[in-house]
Amino acid sequence: MTQLVDYALAATTVYTGDADFDERLSAGRATFAGSAWKDTLQQYLDLNKAGCFTKNPNGTSYETSITDVAQGKAVGVVQVTTSIPQVRKEAGADTEPGMFALPASDDADATRIPGAVSAAYGLNAASKHTAEGRKFIEYLASPEGQKIYAEEGGTLPALPNDSFEADPALDVLTDLQQDGMTVPFMDQRWPNPEVQQAHFTAVQKLFSGDATVAEALKSMDDAVETD
C-alpha cells in the first residue's frame, strides 16, 4: 500500500498550508514538483532511512504488515480503518488496537489526517432489476444499513447516524473528524486515474533506488498532463 504513508504525511505537509492544491493542480496552476509534495516524499525516505519500516518495504505485502502488527513484530502500520478487525482477528479478542494521526511536524495543531468514504454503491443502468437494485441501495444508505456496514467493516458512517457507536479504537480519528482536522484522500481529487498509477510506481522506484524525489514528482506531473 505504497500510497498510504505519504497520504498521511501530505495531509499535514501539503494541505495544512495549501488546502486548494488539488484544485490548482487540475487547473494547471500548481505542480507536484513545485509544492510541498517534495518535502512529503523526502520525509517518506527519511522514515525508511531511520529504520521505521521493514528491511524490504517493496517486498512486504499488506497481509504480512497486518500479521507483523498482530504478532507484535511491528509497533504499527499506516493503514485504513478496515485493518482494525483484521488485526484483532489475528491477534486475539483481548487485543486493544488504536488508530492515530501520523505526525509530519512537531506542531500537533497543524496535524491533519486523510479521510474518505470507504465504499460507494452503483447500479448497472442495463440491469433488469433496477427497482430492486435501487431499493437495496436505499437500504445501504439508511441508518440501519450504514450501521451494519460500519460496525462489521471497522469504519465510520458516511452520513450522520445517531444509532452508530464507533469502535473505541477509532476514538482519536472521530475526534479529529469532528474538529475538522481531515482532508480528502488525495487521489479522489486528482484530475485522472493515471496520476495515482504514476504515484504507485514512483514510490516503488524511490524505495528501490531507481528514482530521485525530483524524478518521482516529474512522473506524477507528466501523468497530470495526460488528462
C-alpha positions in Angstrom: 0.0 0.0 0.0 2.7 2.4 -1.1 0.4 5.5 -1.2 -0.9 5.5 2.4 2.3 6.7 4.2 2.8 9.8 2.1 -1.0 10.4 2.0 -0.8 10.5 5.8 2.2 12.9 5.7 0.8 15.0 2.9 -2.4 15.7 4.8 -0.2 17.9 7.0 2.8 18.9 4.9 0.8 19.9 1.8 -2.8 20.6 2.7 -2.5 22.4 6.1 -1.0 25.3 4.2 -2.4 24.7 0.8 -5.9 23.4 1.1 -6.7 24.2 -2.6 -3.7 22.4 -4.0 -5.7 19.8 -5.9 -8.0 22.4 -7.5 -5.0 24.4 -8.6 -3.3 21.2 -9.9 -6.3 20.3 -12.0 -6.4 23.9 -13.3 -2.8 23.8 -14.3 -1.8 26.4 -11.7 0.2 24.1 -9.5 2.6 21.1 -9.9 3.7 18.3 -7.6 7.4 19.3 -8.2 6.7 22.9 -7.1 4.8 22.0 -4.0 5.3 20.6 -0.5 4.9 17.1 -2.1 8.7 17.4 -2.4 9.0 17.5 1.4 6.5 14.7 1.7 8.4 12.2 -0.4 11.6 13.2 1.3 10.1 12.6 4.7 8.9 9.2 3.4 12.5 8.3 2.5 13.8 9.7 5.8 11.5 7.4 7.7 12.9 4.4 5.8 16.5 5.6 6.5 15.7 5.9 10.2 14.6 2.3 10.3 10.9 2.8 10.6 9.9 0.3 8.0 10.7 -3.4 7.3 14.0 -4.2 5.7 12.4 -4.8 2.3 9.4 -2.4 2.1 8.8 -3.1 -1.6 8.6 -6.8 -0.9 6.2 -6.5 2.1 2.6 -7.4 1.4 -0.4 -6.0 3.1 -1.1 -9.4 4.7 2.5 -9.5 6.1 2.2 -6.0 7.5 -1.0 -6.9 9.3 0.5 -10.1 10.7 3.6 -8.3 11.9 1.4 -5.9 14.0 -0.8 -8.7 15.3 2.2 -10.7 16.4 4.0 -7.8 18.0 6.8 -7.8 15.4 5.9 -4.2 14.4 4.6 -1.4 16.5 2.1 -0.3 13.9 1.2 0.0 10.3 -0.1 3.0 8.3 -3.5 1.8 7.2 -7.2 2.5 6.8 -9.8 1.7 9.5 -10.8 -1.6 7.9 -7.5 -3.1 9.0 -8.6 -3.0 12.7 -10.9 -6.1 12.5 -8.1 -8.0 10.7 -5.5 -7.1 13.4 -8.0 -8.2 16.1 -8.7 -11.5 14.3 -5.1 -12.4 14.1 -4.0 -11.0 17.5 -7.0 -12.2 19.5 -10.1 -10.7 21.1 -8.1 -9.3 24.1 -6.0 -7.1 21.8 -6.8 -3.4 22.1 -5.5 -1.7 18.9 -5.8 2.0 18.3 -5.5 4.3 15.3 -3.8 7.7 15.5 -2.7 10.5 13.2 0.8 10.2 11.7 2.6 13.4 12.6 4.6 15.2 9.9 5.8 18.0 12.1 6.3 19.0 15.7 3.2 21.1 15.6 0.2 19.0 16.8 -2.2 21.7 16.0 -1.2 21.5 12.3 -1.6 17.8 12.1 -4.3 16.6 9.7 -5.4 13.1 8.6 -6.7 12.0 5.2 -10.3 10.7 5.2 -12.5 9.2 2.6 -15.7 7.2 2.1 -14.6 3.6 2.2 -17.1 2.3 -0.4 -19.6 3.6 -3.0 -22.5 1.8 -4.5 -23.7 1.8 -8.1 -26.4 0.2 -10.1 -26.0 -1.0 -13.7 -28.2 1.0 -15.9 -28.8 -2.0 -18.1 -30.0 -4.2 -15.2 -33.3 -5.9 -15.5 -33.8 -5.4 -11.7 -33.3 -1.6 -11.3 -36.3 -1.3 -8.9 -34.9 -4.0 -6.6 -31.3 -2.5 -7.0 -32.5 1.0 -6.1 -34.3 -0.4 -3.0 -31.2 -2.2 -1.9 -29.0 0.9 -2.4 -31.5 2.9 -0.4 -31.2 0.4 2.4 -27.4 0.5 2.3 -27.7 4.3 2.7 -30.2 4.1 5.6 -29.1 4.4 9.2 -29.6 0.7 9.7 -27.6 -0.3 6.6 -24.8 2.1 7.4 -24.6 0.9 11.0 -24.2 -2.7 9.9 -21.6 -1.9 7.3 -19.6 0.4 9.5 -19.6 -1.9 12.5 -18.7 -5.0 10.6 -16.1 -3.3 8.5 -14.5 -1.2 11.2 -15.3 2.1 9.5 -17.3 5.3 10.2 -20.7 6.1 8.6 -20.5 8.4 5.7 -23.7 10.2 6.9 -24.6 11.3 10.4 -26.0 8.3 12.3 -27.2 8.5 15.9 -27.6 4.8 16.1 -23.9 4.1 15.4 -21.4 3.7 18.2 -17.8 3.9 17.0 -15.2 1.3 17.8 -13.1 2.7 20.7 -10.0 2.1 18.6 -11.2 4.9 16.4 -11.7 7.5 19.2 -8.8 9.7 18.1 -10.0 9.7 14.5 -13.5 10.6 15.4 -12.3 13.5 17.5 -10.2 14.7 14.6 -13.1 14.3 12.2 -15.4 16.3 14.5 -12.8 19.0 14.9 -12.5 19.4 11.1 -8.9 18.2 11.0 -9.3 15.9 8.0 -8.6 16.4 4.3 -10.0 14.3 1.4 -7.9 11.3 0.2 -5.6 12.8 -2.4 -6.4 10.5 -5.3 -10.1 11.3 -5.0 -9.5 14.9 -6.3 -6.6 14.3 -8.7 -7.5 15.0 -12.4 -7.3 11.4 -13.7 -6.5 7.9 -12.6 -3.1 7.9 -14.3 -1.8 10.2 -11.6 -2.4 7.5 -8.9 -0.8 4.8 -11.0 2.3 7.1 -11.6 2.3 7.7 -7.8 2.4 3.9 -7.1 5.3 3.4 -9.5 7.2 6.5 -8.3 7.2 5.3 -4.6 8.4 1.8 -5.6 11.2 3.4 -7.6 12.1 5.7 -4.8 12.5 2.7 -2.4 14.4 0.6 -4.9 16.8 3.5 -5.6 15.7 3.8 -9.2 14.4 7.3 -9.0 15.1 10.6 -7.1 12.4 12.6 -5.5 12.6 15.1 -8.4 12.1 12.3 -10.9 9.2 10.8 -9.0 7.4 14.2 -8.9 8.0 14.8 -12.6 6.4 11.4 -13.4 3.3 12.5 -11.5 3.2 15.9 -13.2 3.6 14.1 -16.5 0.5 12.0 -15.6 -1.5 15.1 -14.8 -0.8 16.4 -18.3 -2.3 13.3 -19.9 -5.8 14.4 -18.8 
